[in-house]
Amino acid sequence: MDQGIAGVAGTLAVLGRAGLHHAGTARSPREARPRILTVRRVRVAVLSYTYGLNGFRLPHGRPWLVNLVSPGRILADARAARRAGSQFTVVFLHWGQEYRSAPTRAQRALARRLLADPGIDLIVGHHAHVVQPIRRVHGKWVAFGMGNSLSAQSAACCPAATQDGMLLRVTVVPKAGRLVVGKLDYVPTWVEHPSDRILPVRPALAGRSAGPAARAMLRASLRRTTDAIGPAARPATSDGGVHDDRHGQGNRRDAPTPG
């Protein structure tokens, strides 16, 4: 929204040309409806909301341009997604305080309210630019902060933790007539600069291409990420599907496929 209506439309046009789905912003009321994707024969609703717009305001009469955080709106959208056929609903939230690895009181309160509703199965958060905990709330999972992925931030300008991130791996299973998270783990990642490559930390440490300085930063990143996430969630026992192939024709960095 810092580039107005044209910014929203232009961003979504670029995503569309790249074959990427989107949620949370829209060019029309129709496009703003809950997005439902089919993943391995499971219909998954993807909902997305932000706490604010960096001081910018939505144009009058066009609230559908960007989804703002409102518990009532989120719950209504999740119920609409169920009616439209969603079997599993994920809510993405742009929330929290920048560079703070602990979730705020407002984050924790919102997670409790949303996950108490049967229409929401998983919350994935971002915005803080550093990794935040993964917790169980009302028997469901919330990843409060995924850290950074594509980012120009580093220890040169910001906390060193802004180079840390993670990929979630979620396995969905049937239970008592509905779908629930059967297993959740994570793959720690690190943004290498100045290449901006996103490296899975453990394979990068296991390889021989990283020099002593890079290895020290990777080890520090791994400690920060595991400390921030806490004991409720476990790191993946293998980084299946995530590769750091710096000796080949390029870097293959396939994300783990959701189950």
C-alpha positions, -999 to 999 in steps of 0.1 A, spaced: 0 0 0 30 24 1 25 26 -37 -13 28 -34 -37 8 -55 -13 5 -84 13 -10 -60 -11 -37 -50 -22 -45 -86 14 -44 -98 26 -68 -71 -2 -93 -78 4 -91 -115 41 -101 -110 31 -130 -87 6 -142 -113 31 -142 -141 54 -162 -119 27 -188 -112 25 -179 -75 -7 -179 -55 -14 -151 -31 -37 -143 -1 -43 -111 19 -43 -86 -9 -67 -83 -38 -77 -63 -68 -114 -69 -64 -139 -81 -39 -142 -114 -58 -104 -119 -56 -105 -112 -19 -125 -143 -11 -107 -170 9 -82 -188 -12 -85 -226 -12 -57 -247 -27 -56 -285 -32 -25 -301 -18 -23 -339 -23 -61 -342 -25 -66 -320 6 -84 -287 3 -64 -261 22 -77 -226 29 -49 -200 31 -59 -167 49 -36 -138 55 -38 -105 75 -16 -77 87 -17 -55 118 -11 -23 98 2 -6 67 32 14 79 11 45 83 -8 42 50 -45 39 48 -68 19 26 -88 40 1 -124 47 11 -147 20 -1 -120 -5 -10 -114 -25 22 -107 -56 2 -73 -43 -11 -56 -55 21 -68 -78 49 -63 -60 83 -62 -80 115 -96 -82 131 -104 -113 151 -141 -112 141 -132 -109 104 -106 -137 106 -131 -161 123 -158 -152 98 -135 -158 69 -124 -192 83 -160 -202 87 -167 -191 51 -138 -212 39 -152 -242 56 -185 -237 39 -166 -234 6 -150 -268 11 -118 -262 31 -107 -293 50 -78 -275 67 -73 -238 73 -40 -220 78 -40 -183 90 -9 -162 82 -5 -132 104 18 -102 100 21 -92 136 45 -88 166 74 -65 173 104 -61 150 136 -78 162 119 -93 193 122 -131 195 95 -134 222 59 -130 211 40 -100 225 10 -102 248 -12 -92 219 2 -121 197 -4 -146 224 -40 -133 231 -49 -134 194 -35 -169 190 -56 -182 219 -87 -166 205 -83 -178 169 -72 -214 178 -101 -219 202 -123 -219 171 -128 -252 152 -125 -233 119 -88 -226 122 -62 -254 123 -28 -236 122 -13 -201 125 19 -191 108 33 -156 118 59 -132 103 70 -95 105 94 -95 134 124 -104 110 137 -128 136 126 -163 145 100 -166 172 87 -197 192 65 -225 180 39 -234 205 8 -256 210 -24 -236 219 -57 -253 225 -41 -285 211 -31 -268 178 1 -252 165 12 -216 162 45 -206 147 48 -170 160 75 -159 136 93 -175 107 122 -151 107 136 -138 74 137 -154 40 145 -131 11 160 -101 29 187 -76 26 190 -74 64 221 -87 81 244 -79 111 257 -50 91 225 -30 97 204 -50 121 206 -78 147 225 -109 134 193 -129 139 177 -111 109 196 -136 88 179 -165 105 147 -182 93 130 -216 90 108 -237 68 78 -255 84 70 -291 75 35 -300 84 19 -334 80 -19 -335 81 -38 -366 92 -74 -376 97 -87 -377 133 -122 -380 146 -137 -371 113 -115 -341 106 -80 -332 95 -54 -322 121 -17 -317 123 -1 -351 128 35 -339 128 52 -305 127 89 -299 125 111 -272 110 142 -267 89 165 -239 101 177 -216 73 202 -187 70 204 -159 44 239 -157 30 251 -122 21 259 -107 -3 246 -136 -25 211 -135 -8 210 -173 -10 188 -190 15 208 -219 29 194 -248 49 217 -246 79 224 -283 86 233 -293 51 254 -262 47 274 -271 79 276 -307 67 291 -297 34 326 -286 27 321 -254 8 316 -230 37 347 -214 50 356 -210 87 338 -176 91 307 -188 74 306 -220 94 309 -199 126 279 -178 116 259 -208 106 265 -225 140 255 -192 157 224 -191 136 214 -226 144 218 -219 182 196 -188 179 169 -205 159 166 -236 182 167 -214 213 140 -191 199 117 -219 188 119 -237 221 113 -273 230 77 -277 219 86 -283 182 116 -303 170 139 -297 141 135 -320 112 155 -352 114 164 -348 78 162 -318 55 145 -338 28 139 -318 -4 162 -289 7 195 -287 -10 226 -266 -10 243 -275 -42 270 -249 -47 292 -271 -68 266 -276 -96 251 -254 -123 233 -234 -96 216 -236 -63 187 -260 -59 166 -249 -29 134 -268 -31 112 -263 -1 99 -293 17 66 -304 3 36 -302 27 20 -335 35 
